[in-house]
Amino acid sequence: MTATTHPIKPLDPVQPVLSARRRWTVLAVCCLSMFLVGLDTTIVNVGLPAIGHGLGVGTRSLEWTVDAYTLVLASLLISSGALADRFGRRRVFQFGLVVFGAASLLCAIAPSAGVLIAARAVQGVGASMLSPVALAIVVNAMPDPRERAQAIGVWASVFGLSMAAGPITGGALIAGFGWRSVFWINAPVIVAALVLTAVFVPESRAPRAQRLDLPGQALLAVVIGVSVGVLIEGPRIGWTSLSALAAYASAAAATVGFGWVESHRSEPLMDLRLYRHPVFSSAVLGAVAVFVALNVTFLLNTFYLQHARGWTPLAAGVATLPMAFGATVCAPLSGRLVGRVGPRLPLVLAGGFITVGGLCMVGLDQHTSVLLLLVAYLLIGVGFGFANAPITNTAVSGLPADRAGVAGAITSTARQLGSALGTAIAGGLVAGTAPVGLAHASRPGWILVATCGLFLLLVVHAARPKKDEARPASPQPRRANIYAREVRKWRKA
């Protein structure tokens, strides 16, 4: 898969070009907030058994503790990107930090599972204003294509590191201070990010902002929420029960309605015509596959190590160190490869490593060698590290510059949808399973991880552009087309 990148001028015409030091300072500030968003996507995973014990809830409620955050985040990302393009990216970014911080404090003091799930949903609202907006700020600050590709590589590296570091950080905090500390830790980071944003990040917005698409937003939320919700509740209510059938029908109707609404609006929430281009659609599908694999790995690792083998949260978190190491080392390398040779090579590497890592675990049992576990986690981490930068760069390059917020939002939506699906599927596999049977019950999940890696390889191959699509068309044919169109209008008149 290759992507053609074009120079992006600063989106705010009155904003001066920033110095190199200022541009990379802006990147650092955005990376700080993105680290927080990624961390909160996975930091809770390792603490699920402790949360369940503390609040007296079972596996299904624990799944909602994770997915309430990712579902709301996935549903609102595109609208938040559009809001930032309209009202100012720095302003929306700061508001998102405040909402995220307040919700984190509510999570930390939650007296029941219901309050915790609700607070996690509010956290998702705040996080939706951080992920796409941070990427839009970075794209706007980096007008040079090569520098922008490097910046996206760093951004993706930090995001990948935060996802991989979540279990380790969560395990250490729970061991020392209890499960509520995984939410208290957000407060000082939020304060630092607010101060740094006010000092260093310039305001920017699109010259012509997109109108809000409220019907499309509502239908998208229904599609994502119902689809993932039935995966979580399916084992409890029965896959062929009346409630499940009603959920299937609602999801299908909302999907059809979303497609109809978006195809009939002049400024849709999601321009479905973009998915006609194999390069862009493959980036979105690839993002879903990568994050399904990652979150299946995290959740199955948590339940297997803590329930089946009796490890502490800290030990289970430390076991994922190879994954964090692989993601940290390979994500910057992936960014450099994207800038030099394009995204195909790092995506091929990502698919290969994820496939092999998943295959290492398909024979998991109660006494599987710890060395094999660590090798599998390392391979999956390496694959994850190689995947983020090319997927992000390809998606951003596939949209116009004045839709930078929406560009980042579509890719982030795919990531979070993959996270929610991975959590729901993995939870469904092990829900209600006795500790002695967890290893066997989780084997289909590891097959799914390997399948996601293979799917990534197939997507890369399918998205290979034709020779005449690999470079932008020259301006002369475009002017000729415009002239011919005007002649036709004149003749009709």
C-alpha positions as CSV (number, residue, x, y, z in Angstrom):
1,M,0.0,0.0,0.0
2,T,1.3,3.4,-0.9
3,A,0.1,6.9,-0.2
4,T,0.9,10.1,-1.9
5,T,1.4,13.0,0.4
6,H,1.1,16.6,-0.5
7,P,2.3,19.7,1.2
8,I,-0.2,21.0,3.7
9,K,-0.2,24.7,4.3
10,P,-1.1,26.1,7.7
11,L,-4.9,25.8,7.9
12,D,-5.3,29.2,9.6
13,P,-4.3,31.8,7.0
14,V,-3.3,34.3,9.7
15,Q,-1.1,32.0,11.7
16,P,2.6,32.5,11.1
17,V,4.8,29.5,10.3
18,L,6.2,28.2,13.6
19,S,9.9,27.7,14.3
20,A,11.3,24.2,14.3
21,R,11.6,24.3,18.1
22,R,8.1,25.5,18.6
23,R,6.7,22.9,16.1
24,W,8.3,20.0,18.0
25,T,7.2,21.5,21.3
26,V,3.7,21.5,20.1
27,L,4.2,17.8,19.1
28,A,5.5,17.0,22.6
29,V,2.4,18.6,24.3
30,C,0.0,16.7,22.0
31,C,1.9,13.5,22.7
32,L,1.5,14.0,26.4
33,S,-2.3,14.1,26.1
34,M,-2.3,11.2,23.7
35,F,-0.2,9.2,26.1
36,L,-3.0,9.7,28.6
37,V,-5.8,8.7,26.3
38,G,-3.9,5.5,25.2
39,L,-3.0,4.7,28.8
40,D,-6.5,4.9,30.0
41,T,-7.6,2.6,27.2
42,T,-5.5,-0.3,28.6
43,I,-4.5,0.6,32.1
44,V,-7.8,-0.6,33.5
45,N,-7.4,-4.1,31.9
46,V,-4.9,-5.4,34.4
47,G,-6.9,-4.0,37.2
48,L,-10.2,-5.7,36.2
49,P,-10.0,-8.6,38.8
50,A,-9.2,-6.1,41.6
51,I,-12.0,-3.8,40.5
52,G,-14.4,-6.8,40.3
53,H,-13.4,-7.9,43.8
54,G,-13.6,-4.3,45.2
55,L,-17.1,-3.6,43.8
56,G,-18.5,-7.1,43.8
57,V,-19.2,-7.4,40.1
58,G,-18.6,-10.2,37.5
59,T,-16.8,-10.4,34.2
60,R,-19.7,-8.9,32.2
61,S,-19.7,-5.7,34.2
62,L,-16.0,-5.6,34.0
63,E,-16.2,-5.6,30.2
64,W,-18.5,-2.6,30.4
65,T,-16.0,-0.8,32.5
66,V,-13.6,-1.0,29.6
67,D,-16.0,-0.7,26.7
68,A,-18.1,2.2,28.1
69,Y,-14.9,4.3,27.6
70,T,-14.1,3.0,24.1
71,L,-17.7,3.0,22.8
72,V,-18.3,6.6,23.6
73,L,-14.8,7.5,22.4
74,A,-15.4,5.8,19.1
75,S,-18.9,7.2,18.6
76,L,-17.9,10.9,19.2
77,L,-14.4,11.1,17.6
78,I,-15.5,12.4,14.2
79,S,-17.9,15.0,15.6
80,S,-15.2,16.2,18.0
81,G,-12.8,16.6,15.1
82,A,-15.4,18.6,13.2
83,L,-16.1,20.8,16.3
84,A,-12.4,21.5,16.6
85,D,-12.2,22.5,12.9
86,R,-15.1,24.9,13.5
87,F,-14.5,26.4,17.0
88,G,-10.7,26.1,17.3
89,R,-8.6,23.1,17.9
90,R,-6.8,24.4,21.0
91,R,-10.1,25.5,22.6
92,V,-11.7,22.1,22.1
93,F,-8.5,20.3,23.1
94,Q,-8.4,22.2,26.5
95,F,-12.1,21.5,27.1
96,G,-11.5,17.9,26.4
97,L,-8.7,17.8,29.0
98,V,-11.0,19.4,31.6
99,V,-13.8,16.8,31.0
100,F,-11.4,13.9,31.0
101,G,-9.8,15.1,34.3
102,A,-13.2,15.6,36.0
103,A,-14.4,12.2,34.9
104,S,-11.1,10.6,36.1
105,L,-11.7,11.9,39.6
106,L,-15.3,10.6,39.5
107,C,-13.9,7.1,38.5
108,A,-11.5,7.3,41.4
109,I,-14.2,7.8,44.0
110,A,-17.0,5.6,42.3
111,P,-18.9,3.7,45.1
112,S,-20.4,1.2,42.7
113,A,-20.0,-0.4,39.3
114,G,-22.8,1.6,37.8
115,V,-21.2,4.9,38.8
116,L,-17.8,3.7,37.5
117,I,-19.2,2.7,34.2
118,A,-21.0,6.1,33.8
119,A,-17.8,7.9,34.7
120,R,-15.9,5.9,32.2
121,A,-18.4,7.0,29.6
122,V,-17.8,10.6,30.5
123,Q,-14.1,10.0,30.2
124,G,-14.7,8.8,26.7
125,V,-16.4,12.1,25.9
126,G,-13.4,14.0,27.0
127,A,-11.0,11.7,25.3
128,S,-12.9,12.1,22.0
129,M,-11.8,15.8,22.1
130,L,-8.2,14.9,22.5
131,S,-7.3,12.2,20.0
132,P,-8.3,13.6,16.6
133,V,-7.7,17.2,17.7
134,A,-4.1,16.4,18.8
135,L,-3.4,14.9,15.4
136,A,-5.0,17.9,13.6
137,I,-2.8,20.3,15.7
138,V,0.3,18.3,14.7
139,V,-0.6,18.2,11.0
140,N,-1.4,21.9,11.0
141,A,1.9,22.8,12.7
142,M,4.0,20.6,10.3
143,P,3.6,22.0,6.7
144,D,6.5,20.0,5.2
145,P,5.5,16.4,4.2
146,R,8.7,14.7,5.3
147,E,8.7,16.5,8.7
148,R,5.0,15.7,9.0
149,A,5.6,12.0,8.4
150,Q,8.3,12.0,11.0
151,A,6.0,13.8,13.5
152,I,3.1,11.3,12.8
153,G,5.6,8.5,13.4
154,V,6.6,10.0,16.8
155,W,2.9,10.6,17.6
156,A,2.0,7.0,16.7
157,S,5.0,5.8,18.7
158,V,3.8,7.6,21.9
159,F,0.3,6.4,21.4
160,G,1.5,2.8,20.9
161,L,3.8,3.1,23.9
162,S,0.9,4.3,26.1
163,M,-1.3,1.3,25.0
164,A,1.5,-1.1,25.7
165,A,2.6,0.5,29.0
166,G,-1.0,0.5,30.4
167,P,-0.9,-3.0,32.0
168,I,2.6,-2.4,33.5
169,T,1.6,1.0,35.0
170,G,-1.7,-0.3,36.2
171,G,-0.1,-3.3,37.8
172,A,2.4,-1.2,39.7
173,L,-0.2,1.3,40.9
174,I,-2.6,-1.4,42.0
175,A,0.1,-3.2,43.9
176,G,1.1,-0.1,45.7
177,F,-2.0,2.0,46.1
178,G,-5.1,-0.1,45.0
179,W,-7.2,0.0,41.9
180,R,-8.5,3.5,42.4
181,S,-5.0,4.9,41.9
182,V,-5.2,4.1,38.1
183,F,-7.6,7.0,37.9
184,W,-6.0,9.4,40.5
185,I,-2.8,9.3,38.4
186,N,-4.5,11.3,35.6
187,A,-4.9,14.5,37.7
188,P,-1.2,15.8,37.6
189,V,-0.9,14.9,33.9
190,I,-4.1,16.8,33.1
191,V,-2.9,19.9,35.0
192,A,0.5,19.8,33.2
193,A,-1.1,19.4,29.8
194,L,-3.5,22.3,30.4
195,V,-0.6,24.6,31.3
196,L,1.6,23.6,28.4
197,T,-1.2,23.8,25.9
198,A,-2.0,27.4,27.0
199,V,1.6,28.4,26.7
200,F,2.9,26.6,23.6
201,V,0.0,25.5,21.3
202,P,-1.3,28.0,18.9
203,E,-5.0,28.3,18.0
204,S,-6.0,27.0,14.5
205,R,-9.2,26.1,12.7
206,A,-10.4,25.2,9.2
207,P,-11.0,28.1,6.9
208,R,-14.5,26.7,6.2
209,A,-15.8,24.4,8.9
210,Q,-18.1,21.5,8.3
211,R,-21.6,21.6,9.6
212,L,-22.5,19.3,12.4
213,D,-24.4,16.2,11.3
214,L,-26.6,15.3,14.3
215,P,-28.7,12.6,12.6
216,G,-25.5,10.9,11.3
217,Q,-23.9,11.2,14.8
218,A,-26.9,9.6,16.5
219,L,-27.1,6.7,14.0
220,L,-23.3,6.1,14.2
221,A,-23.6,5.9,18.0
222,V,-26.5,3.3,17.7
223,V,-24.5,1.2,15.2
224,I,-21.4,1.0,17.4
225,G,-23.1,0.8,20.7
226,V,-25.7,-1.9,19.8
227,S,-23.2,-4.0,17.8
228,V,-20.6,-4.2,20.6
229,G,-23.3,-4.3,23.3
230,V,-24.8,-7.5,21.9
231,L,-21.4,-9.1,21.8
232,I,-20.9,-8.4,25.5
233,E,-24.4,-9.4,26.6
234,G,-24.9,-12.3,24.0
235,P,-23.6,-15.1,26.3
236,R,-26.0,-13.9,29.1
237,I,-29.2,-13.2,27.0
238,G,-28.6,-16.0,24.4
239,W,-27.6,-15.4,20.8
240,T,-31.0,-16.4,19.5
241,S,-33.1,-14.8,22.2
242,L,-35.8,-12.2,21.3
243,S,-33.6,-9.5,22.8
244,A,-30.6,-10.5,20.7
245,L,-32.7,-10.7,17.5
246,A,-34.1,-7.2,18.3
247,A,-30.5,-5.9,18.8
248,Y,-29.4,-7.5,15.4
249,A,-32.4,-5.8,13.7
250,S,-31.7,-2.4,15.3
251,A,-28.0,-2.5,14.4
252,A,-28.9,-3.4,10.8
253,A,-31.5,-0.7,10.5
254,A,-29.2,1.9,12.0
255,T,-26.5,0.9,9.6
256,V,-28.8,1.2,6.6
257,G,-30.1,4.5,7.9
258,F,-26.6,5.8,8.5
259,G,-25.6,5.0,4.9
260,W,-28.7,6.7,3.5
261,V,-28.4,9.8,5.7
262,E,-24.7,10.2,4.9
263,S,-25.2,9.8,1.1
264,H,-27.9,12.5,1.0
265,R,-26.1,15.2,3.0
266,S,-24.0,17.9,1.5
267,E,-21.6,17.8,4.5
268,P,-21.9,14.3,6.0
269,L,-20.3,13.2,9.2
270,M,-18.4,10.6,7.3
271,D,-18.0,10.9,3.6
272,L,-18.8,7.3,2.5
273,R,-17.3,8.0,-1.0
274,L,-13.8,8.0,0.6
275,Y,-14.2,4.2,1.1
276,R,-14.2,3.7,-2.6
277,H,-10.5,4.4,-2.6
278,P,-8.7,1.1,-1.6
279,V,-5.8,3.0,0.1
280,F,-8.0,4.8,2.5
281,S,-10.5,2.0,3.2
282,S,-7.6,-0.4,3.8
283,A,-6.1,1.9,6.4
284,V,-9.4,2.0,8.3
285,L,-9.8,-1.8,8.1
286,G,-6.2,-2.3,9.1
287,A,-6.7,-0.1,12.2
288,V,-9.7,-2.1,13.3
289,A,-7.8,-5.4,12.8
290,V,-4.7,-4.2,14.7
291,F,-6.6,-3.0,17.7
292,V,-8.9,-6.1,17.9
293,A,-5.7,-8.1,18.1
294,L,-4.1,-5.9,20.7
295,N,-7.2,-5.8,23.0
296,V,-7.8,-9.5,22.7
297,T,-4.2,-10.0,23.8
298,F,-4.5,-7.6,26.8
299,L,-7.8,-9.1,28.2
300,L,-6.9,-12.7,27.7
301,N,-3.5,-12.1,29.2
302,T,-5.1,-10.5,32.3
303,F,-7.6,-13.3,33.0
304,Y,-5.2,-16.1,32.1
305,L,-2.3,-14.9,34.3
306,Q,-4.3,-13.6,37.3
307,H,-7.1,-16.2,37.4
308,A,-5.7,-19.4,35.8
309,R,-2.1,-19.0,37.1
310,G,-2.6,-16.9,40.2
311,W,-0.3,-14.1,39.3
312,T,-0.6,-10.7,41.0
313,P,-1.6,-7.6,39.0
314,L,2.0,-6.3,39.1
315,A,3.4,-9.6,37.8
316,A,0.8,-9.8,35.0
317,G,1.6,-6.2,34.0
318,V,5.4,-6.9,34.1
319,A,4.8,-9.9,31.8
320,T,3.7,-7.4,29.1
321,L,7.1,-5.6,29.2
322,P,8.3,-7.3,26.0
323,M,5.2,-6.0,24.3
324,A,5.9,-2.5,25.4
325,F,9.5,-2.8,24.4
326,G,8.7,-4.0,20.9
327,A,6.2,-1.2,20.4
328,T,8.5,1.4,21.7
329,V,11.5,0.4,19.6
330,C,9.6,-0.4,16.4
331,A,7.2,2.5,16.2
332,P,9.8,5.2,15.6
333,L,11.5,2.9,13.1
334,S,8.2,2.5,11.4
335,G,7.8,6.3,11.1
336,R,11.2,6.6,9.5
337,L,10.3,3.8,7.0
338,V,7.1,5.5,6.1
339,G,8.9,8.7,5.4
340,R,11.5,6.9,3.2
341,V,9.8,4.0,1.4
342,G,6.1,4.5,2.1
343,P,3.7,2.5,4.3
344,R,3.7,-0.9,2.6
345,L,6.9,-2.4,4.1
346,P,6.1,-1.5,7.8
347,L,2.5,-2.8,7.3
348,V,3.8,-6.1,5.9
349,L,6.1,-6.4,8.9
350,A,3.3,-5.6,11.3
351,G,1.0,-8.3,9.8
352,G,3.8,-10.9,9.9
353,F,4.8,-10.3,13.5
354,I,1.2,-10.2,14.8
355,T,0.4,-13.4,12.9
356,V,3.4,-15.3,14.3
357,G,2.7,-13.9,17.8
358,G,-0.9,-15.2,17.8
359,L,0.1,-18.6,16.5
360,C,2.5,-19.0,19.4
361,M,-0.4,-18.9,21.8
362,V,-3.0,-21.2,20.0
363,G,-1.8,-24.2,22.0
364,L,-2.1,-22.4,25.4
365,D,-2.6,-24.5,28.4
366,Q,-2.3,-24.3,32.2
367,H,1.4,-24.9,32.2
368,T,2.6,-23.1,29.0
369,S,6.2,-21.9,29.3
370,V,6.6,-18.4,30.5
371,L,9.4,-18.0,27.9
372,L,6.9,-18.7,25.1
373,L,4.4,-16.2,26.6
374,L,7.1,-13.5,26.6
375,V,8.2,-14.3,23.1
376,A,4.6,-14.1,21.9
377,Y,4.0,-10.8,23.6
378,L,7.2,-9.4,22.1
379,L,6.2,-10.4,18.6
380,I,2.7,-8.9,19.0
381,G,4.3,-5.7,20.4
382,V,6.7,-5.4,17.5
383,G,3.8,-5.9,15.0
384,F,1.8,-3.2,16.9
385,G,4.7,-0.8,16.8
386,F,5.1,-1.2,13.0
387,A,1.4,-0.8,12.3
388,N,0.5,2.6,13.8
389,A,2.5,5.1,11.8
390,P,1.7,3.8,8.3
391,I,-2.0,3.4,9.1
392,T,-2.2,7.0,10.5
393,N,-0.1,8.5,7.7
394,T,-2.1,6.8,5.0
395,A,-5.5,7.9,6.4
396,V,-4.4,11.5,6.9
397,S,-2.9,11.7,3.4
398,G,-6.2,10.4,2.0
399,L,-8.2,13.5,3.0
400,P,-8.0,17.2,2.2
401,A,-5.9,19.4,4.4
402,D,-8.9,21.4,5.7
403,R,-10.4,18.2,7.0
404,A,-7.4,17.3,9.2
405,G,-9.5,17.0,12.3
406,V,-11.9,14.6,10.6
407,A,-9.0,12.7,9.0
408,G,-7.5,11.9,12.4
409,A,-11.0,11.1,13.8
410,I,-11.8,8.5,11.2
411,T,-8.6,6.5,12.0
412,S,-9.1,7.0,15.7
413,T,-12.7,5.8,15.4
414,A,-11.4,2.6,13.7
415,R,-8.9,2.1,16.5
416,Q,-11.4,2.5,19.3
417,L,-14.0,0.4,17.5
418,G,-11.3,-2.3,17.2
419,S,-10.6,-1.9,20.9
420,A,-14.3,-2.3,21.9
421,L,-14.7,-5.3,19.6
422,G,-11.6,-7.0,20.9
423,T,-12.6,-6.5,24.5
424,A,-16.2,-7.7,23.9
425,I,-15.0,-10.8,22.0
426,A,-12.3,-11.8,24.5
427,G,-14.7,-11.2,27.4
428,G,-17.3,-13.4,25.7
429,L,-14.8,-16.2,25.3
430,V,-13.9,-16.4,29.0
431,A,-17.1,-15.2,30.7
432,G,-18.3,-17.7,33.3
433,T,-15.3,-20.0,32.7
434,A,-13.6,-21.6,35.7
435,P,-9.9,-20.7,36.2
436,V,-8.8,-24.2,35.3
437,G,-10.5,-23.9,31.9
438,L,-9.4,-20.4,31.0
439,A,-6.4,-21.5,28.9
440,H,-8.5,-23.7,26.7
441,A,-11.4,-21.2,26.4
442,S,-9.0,-18.5,25.3
443,R,-7.5,-20.4,22.3
444,P,-10.1,-19.1,19.8
445,G,-9.0,-15.6,20.8
446,W,-5.4,-16.3,19.9
447,I,-6.5,-17.7,16.6
448,L,-8.4,-14.4,16.1
449,V,-5.2,-12.5,16.9
450,A,-3.3,-14.5,14.2
451,T,-6.2,-14.0,11.8
452,C,-6.0,-10.2,12.3
453,G,-2.3,-10.3,11.3
454,L,-3.1,-12.3,8.2
455,F,-5.9,-9.9,7.4
456,L,-3.5,-7.0,7.6
457,L,-1.3,-8.7,5.0
458,L,-4.3,-9.2,2.7
459,V,-5.3,-5.6,3.1
460,V,-1.9,-4.4,2.2
461,H,-1.9,-6.6,-1.0
462,A,-5.4,-5.6,-2.0
463,A,-4.8,-1.9,-1.5
464,R,-1.8,-1.8,-3.9
465,P,-2.6,1.1,-6.2
466,K,-2.3,0.9,-10.0
467,K,0.6,2.6,-11.7
468,D,-1.5,5.5,-12.9
469,E,-2.9,6.0,-9.4
470,A,0.4,6.1,-7.7
471,R,1.1,9.7,-8.5
472,P,-1.1,12.8,-8.6
473,A,-2.5,13.8,-11.9
474,S,-0.9,16.8,-13.6
475,P,-2.6,20.1,-13.5
476,Q,-3.2,20.4,-17.2
477,P,-5.9,17.6,-17.5
478,R,-7.6,19.1,-14.5
479,R,-7.8,22.5,-16.1
480,A,-9.0,20.9,-19.3
481,N,-11.8,19.1,-17.4
482,I,-12.9,22.4,-15.8
483,Y,-12.9,24.1,-19.2
484,A,-15.0,21.3,-20.7
485,R,-17.4,21.5,-17.9
486,E,-17.9,25.2,-18.3
487,V,-18.4,24.8,-22.0
488,R,-21.1,22.2,-21.4
489,K,-22.9,24.6,-19.0
490,W,-22.7,27.4,-21.5
491,R,-24.2,25.3,-24.3
492,K,-27.1,24.2,-22.0
493,A,-27.8,27.8,-21.1
